[in-house]
Amino acid sequence: MIPRPVRTSESTIAEADAWADVLVRRRLLHAAVLAPTGQWLVQFQTDEPVRVLPGPADVVELAATIQHRIRSTRPQSR
């Protein structure tokens, strides 16, 4: 397995917001909302509890984890 590259900059709210939007539109998350405190509230399915992510870096990390899981379970087409 190829390790993910290490980030050289901090994740921004705009980056986290863009990833949250993609995850919700692709139905990989049910909801992702930025709270006034800077925390993110995410819910995978409508019947699951809401998770609190401390900041934008956590949303970007969640997106990377979901993307990695999708790619690692996809059948090889090459």
DOLOSE-906851 format. One record per residue: residue in one letter; z, x, y of N, C-alpha, C, O, CB in turn; residue number from 1. Coordinates in Angstrom, 2 decimals. Atoms other than C-alpha are relative to their C-alpha. Glycine has a CB too. Layout:
BEGIN
 rest    n.pz    n.px    n.py   ca.pz   ca.px   ca.py    c.pz    c.px    c.py    o.pz    o.px    o.py   cb.pz   cb.px   cb.py  nr
    a       Z       X       Y       Z       X       Y       Z       X       Y       Z       X       Y       Z       X       Y NUM
...
! end
This chain:
BEGIN
 rest    n.pz    n.px    n.py   ca.pz   ca.px   ca.py    c.pz    c.px    c.py    o.pz    o.px    o.py   cb.pz   cb.px   cb.py  nr
    m    0.00    0.84   -1.17    0.00    0.00    0.00    0.00    0.89    1.24    0.70    1.90    1.29    1.22   -0.96    0.00   1
    i    0.11   -0.77   -1.24   -0.89    1.28    3.46    1.08   -0.46    0.97    1.17   -1.65    1.28   -1.41   -0.15    0.62   2
    p   -1.04    0.40   -0.96    2.06    1.35    5.88   -0.61   -0.39    1.35   -1.66    0.12    1.75    1.03    1.14    0.19   3
    r    0.46    0.41   -1.33    1.67   -0.35    9.23    0.26    1.11    1.00    1.26    1.82    0.89    0.71   -1.30    0.45   4
    p   -0.24   -1.04   -1.02    1.27    1.96   12.23    1.19   -0.36    0.88    1.50   -1.53    1.07   -1.26    0.19    0.86   5
    v   -1.14    0.18   -0.87    4.24    2.43   14.50   -0.51   -0.31    1.41   -1.43    0.34    1.91    0.92    1.27    0.00   6
    r    0.39    0.36   -1.37    3.95    0.77   17.92    0.44    1.09    0.97    1.47    1.73    0.79    0.62   -1.35    0.41   7
    t   -0.34   -0.99   -1.01    3.92    3.04   20.94    0.45   -0.65    1.30    0.83    0.04    2.25   -1.19    0.90    0.26   8
    s   -0.43    0.70   -1.20    4.76    0.34   23.50    0.82   -1.23   -0.38    0.74   -1.71   -1.51   -1.21   -0.40    0.88   9
    e   -0.81    1.20    0.22    7.16   -2.59   23.84   -0.89   -1.24   -0.03   -1.88   -1.32    0.69    1.07   -0.13    1.10  10
    s    0.71    1.28    0.03    5.92   -6.06   22.96    0.35   -0.79    1.25    1.50   -0.79    1.69    0.36   -0.81   -1.28  11
    t   -0.23    0.78   -1.20    5.51   -8.29   25.99    0.10   -1.48   -0.35   -0.27   -1.90   -1.44   -1.14    0.23    1.03  12
    i   -0.08    1.45    0.19    6.20  -11.99   26.38   -1.39   -0.57   -0.16   -1.60   -1.47   -0.97    0.73   -0.68    1.17  13
    a    1.38    0.49    0.09    2.46  -12.55   26.91   -0.59    0.26   -1.39   -1.28   -0.60   -1.93   -0.87    0.67    1.07  14
    e    0.50   -0.32    1.34    1.64  -10.79   23.62    0.64   -0.91   -1.04   -0.05   -1.44   -1.91    0.27    1.48   -0.34  15
    a   -0.71    0.87    0.93    4.30  -12.74   21.74   -0.50   -1.44    0.12   -0.68   -2.12   -0.89    1.51    0.05    0.24  16
    d    0.50    1.35   -0.22    3.06  -15.98   23.31   -1.38   -0.19   -0.63   -1.65   -1.22   -1.23   -0.05   -0.31    1.49  17
    a    1.34    0.07    0.59   -0.52  -15.24   22.23    0.08   -0.08   -1.52   -0.61   -0.88   -2.14   -0.84    1.21    0.42  18
    w   -0.16    0.04    1.45    0.57  -14.52   18.66    0.61   -1.32   -0.47    0.19   -1.88   -1.48    0.86    1.17   -0.47  19
    a   -0.63    1.28    0.36    2.80  -17.60   18.56   -1.04   -1.12    0.02   -1.07   -1.96   -0.87    1.17   -0.33    0.96  20
    d    1.05    1.01   -0.12   -0.14  -19.72   19.72   -0.95    0.07   -1.20   -1.30   -0.97   -1.77   -0.77    0.19    1.30  21
    v    0.90   -0.17    1.14   -2.40  -18.29   17.00    0.66   -0.50   -1.28    0.04   -1.21   -2.07   -0.42    1.47   -0.15  22
    l   -0.70    0.40    1.23    0.22  -18.81   14.28    0.13   -1.52   -0.10    0.01   -2.09   -1.19    1.38    0.65   -0.06  23
    v   -0.13    1.46    0.01    0.74  -22.45   15.29   -1.38   -0.65   -0.19   -1.51   -1.58   -0.99    0.66   -0.50    1.32  24
    r    1.34    0.59    0.14   -3.00  -23.20   15.68   -0.55    0.16   -1.41   -1.24   -0.72   -1.91   -0.96    0.65    1.00  25
    r    0.46   -0.24    1.38   -3.70  -21.67   12.25    0.91   -0.65   -1.04    0.70   -0.50   -2.24   -0.08    1.50   -0.27  26
    r   -0.96    0.71    0.84   -0.81  -23.74   10.85    0.79    0.92   -0.94    1.15    0.54   -2.05   -0.71   -1.04   -0.82  27
    l   -0.85   -0.93    0.72    1.08  -20.68    9.68    1.45   -0.17    0.43    2.37    0.27   -0.26   -0.46    1.45    0.22  28
    l   -1.30    0.43   -0.49    4.03  -21.92   11.76   -0.15   -1.44    0.47   -1.21   -1.84    0.95    0.53    0.93    1.16  29
    h    0.03    1.36   -0.54    4.91  -25.49   12.64    0.20    0.03    1.52   -0.47   -0.71    2.25    1.10   -0.88   -0.67  30
    a   -0.28   -0.07   -1.43    6.31  -24.54   16.05    0.54    1.38    0.36    1.20    2.04   -0.44    1.01   -1.09    0.41  31
    a   -0.55   -1.24   -0.57    7.10  -21.52   18.21    0.13   -0.23    1.50   -0.86   -0.47    2.19   -0.91    1.26   -0.31  32
    v   -0.28    0.34   -1.40    8.75  -22.02   21.59    0.85    1.10    0.62    1.82    1.56    0.02    0.71   -1.38    0.12  33
    l   -0.79   -0.96   -0.75   10.01  -19.54   24.17    1.12   -0.75    0.72    0.85   -1.66    1.51   -0.89    0.81    1.02  34
    a   -1.16    0.62   -0.65   13.52  -20.53   25.27    0.24    0.68    1.35   -0.21    1.81    1.56    1.28    0.11   -0.90  35
    p   -0.31   -0.60   -1.31   14.75  -19.92   28.84    0.79    1.31   -0.09    0.76    2.12    0.84    0.77   -0.98    0.84  36
    t   -0.81   -1.21    0.20   17.03  -17.19   27.46   -0.85    1.21   -0.41   -0.34    2.33   -0.47    1.07   -0.24   -1.05  37
    g    0.87   -1.07    0.49   14.02  -15.13   26.28   -0.08    0.05   -1.50   -0.85    0.82   -2.07    0.48    1.33    0.52  38
    q    0.06    0.10    1.45   14.68  -16.01   22.67   -1.17   -0.90   -0.38   -1.65   -1.69    0.43    1.35   -0.54   -0.58  39
    w    1.08    0.84    0.52   11.99  -17.62   20.53    0.55   -0.88   -1.10    1.28   -0.41   -1.98   -1.18    0.85   -0.52  40
    l   -0.40    0.95    1.04   12.60  -20.73   18.44   -1.24   -0.25   -0.86   -2.27   -0.70   -0.35    0.56   -1.34    0.61  41
    v    1.14    0.17    0.90   10.32  -20.85   15.40    0.41   -0.87   -1.18    1.55   -0.85   -1.65   -0.52    1.36   -0.49  42
    q   -0.21    0.88    1.15    9.97  -23.35   12.60   -1.24    0.10   -0.87   -2.36   -0.11   -0.40    0.27   -1.49    0.44  43
    f    1.12   -0.15    0.91    7.80  -22.77    9.54   -0.57   -1.34   -0.43   -1.79   -1.52   -0.44    0.42    0.80   -1.22  44
    q    0.41    1.34    0.43    7.66  -26.38    8.32    0.86   -1.02    0.73    1.94   -0.70    1.22    0.12   -0.17   -1.56  45
    t   -0.73    1.03   -0.73    8.77  -29.67    9.85    1.37   -0.28   -0.60    2.29   -0.66    0.12   -0.80   -1.28    0.04  46
    d   -1.26    0.32    0.67   11.55  -30.09    7.29    0.92    1.21   -0.16    1.95    1.12   -0.83   -0.28   -0.61   -1.35  47
    e   -0.83   -1.20    0.09   12.94  -26.55    7.63    0.79    0.20    1.29    0.41   -0.31    2.34   -0.88    1.24   -0.28  48
    p   -0.79   -0.25   -1.22   15.62  -25.36   10.05   -0.76    0.91    0.97   -1.65    1.66    0.57    1.36    0.64   -0.36  49
    v    0.57   -0.84   -1.04   14.67  -23.69   13.31    0.66    1.37   -0.07    1.88    1.47   -0.19    0.18   -0.64    1.42  50
    r   -0.53   -1.37   -0.03   15.05  -19.90   13.34   -0.05    0.50    1.44   -0.95    0.16    2.19   -0.82    0.94   -0.94  51
    v   -0.05   -0.59   -1.33   16.01  -18.00   16.48   -0.37    1.48   -0.12    0.27    2.23   -0.85    1.42   -0.18    0.66  52
    l    0.40   -1.40   -0.06   14.20  -14.73   17.15    0.44    0.55    1.36    0.18   -0.08    2.38   -1.54    0.17   -0.23  53
    p   -0.58   -0.52   -1.24   15.86  -12.50   19.77   -0.97    0.31    1.13   -0.59    0.20    2.30    0.74    1.21   -0.32  54
    g    0.91   -0.37   -1.08   12.75  -11.45   21.68   -1.44    0.10   -0.43   -1.77   -0.20   -1.58    0.42    1.30    0.60  55
    p    1.43   -0.04    0.29    9.00  -10.89   21.87   -0.36    0.96   -1.14   -1.29    0.68   -1.90   -0.75    0.40    1.23  56
    a    0.30   -0.94    1.08    9.05   -7.89   19.53    0.19   -0.66   -1.37   -0.53   -0.34   -2.32    0.90    1.24    0.11  57
    d   -0.26    0.68    1.27   10.44  -10.14   16.80   -1.13   -0.97   -0.34   -1.47   -1.15   -1.52    1.34   -0.75    0.06  58
    v    1.14    0.90    0.23    7.59  -12.64   17.23   -1.21    0.81   -0.46   -1.90    0.42   -1.40   -0.35   -0.81    1.29  59
    v    1.12   -0.87    0.39    5.02   -9.84   17.02    0.22    0.53   -1.41   -0.72    0.61   -2.19   -0.17    1.16    1.00  60
    e   -0.32   -0.47    1.36    6.79   -8.47   13.93   -0.21   -1.12   -1.02   -0.71   -0.87   -2.12    1.46    0.51   -0.06  61
    l    0.22    1.15    0.89    6.75  -11.95   12.37   -1.49   -0.20   -0.24   -1.91   -0.43   -1.37    0.63   -1.27    0.59  62
    a    1.45    0.14    0.13    3.01  -12.21   13.05   -0.57    1.08   -0.91   -1.43    0.80   -1.75   -0.69    0.06    1.38  63
    a    0.46   -1.10    0.85    2.45   -8.80   11.45    0.38   -0.21   -1.45   -0.40    0.07   -2.36    0.56    1.34    0.50  64
    t   -0.46    0.28    1.36    4.50   -9.79    8.41   -0.84   -1.09   -0.66   -1.24   -0.97   -1.81    1.49   -0.40    0.00  65
    i    0.82    1.09    0.53    2.57  -13.04    7.96   -1.41    0.50   -0.29   -1.97    0.20   -1.34   -0.05   -1.19    1.00  66
    q    1.35   -0.54    0.19   -0.76  -11.24    8.41   -0.03    0.92   -1.21   -0.97    0.86   -2.00   -0.46    0.76    1.27  67
    h   -0.07   -0.91    1.14    0.27   -8.56    5.90    0.09   -0.78   -1.32   -0.57   -0.45   -2.30    1.21    0.95    0.13  68
    r   -0.15    0.82    1.21    1.34  -11.21    3.37   -1.32   -0.68   -0.36   -1.69   -0.73   -1.54    1.09   -1.06    0.20  69
    i    1.29    0.66    0.25   -1.97  -13.07    3.75   -1.00    0.99   -0.58   -1.68    0.70   -1.55   -0.56   -0.63    1.29  70
    r    0.97   -1.01    0.45   -4.01   -9.91    3.33    0.33    0.57   -1.37   -0.57    0.88   -2.14   -0.08    1.12    1.00  71
    s   -0.38   -0.58    1.28   -2.02   -8.63    0.36   -0.13   -0.99   -1.15   -0.20   -0.58   -2.31    1.41    0.51    0.07  72
    t    0.15    0.99    1.07   -2.33  -11.90   -1.57   -1.44   -0.49   -0.15   -1.75   -1.22   -1.08    0.91   -1.17    0.25  73
    r    1.40    0.39    0.07   -6.04  -12.37   -0.86   -0.69    0.77   -1.12   -0.46    1.97   -1.27   -0.71    0.25    1.36  74
    p    0.73   -0.73    1.05   -8.30  -11.54   -3.82   -0.95    1.03    0.61   -1.54    0.81    1.67   -0.78   -0.99   -0.90  75
    q    0.90   -1.06   -0.47  -10.30   -8.36   -3.42   -1.45   -0.47   -0.13   -1.87   -0.90   -1.20    0.23    1.33   -0.80  76
    s    1.40    0.46    0.02  -13.91   -9.20   -2.49   -0.98    1.16    0.02   -2.19    0.95    0.08   -0.27   -0.93    1.18  77
    r    0.88   -1.17   -0.05  -15.27   -5.66   -2.46   -0.31    0.51   -1.36   -1.05    1.49   -1.51    0.61    1.10    0.83  78
! end
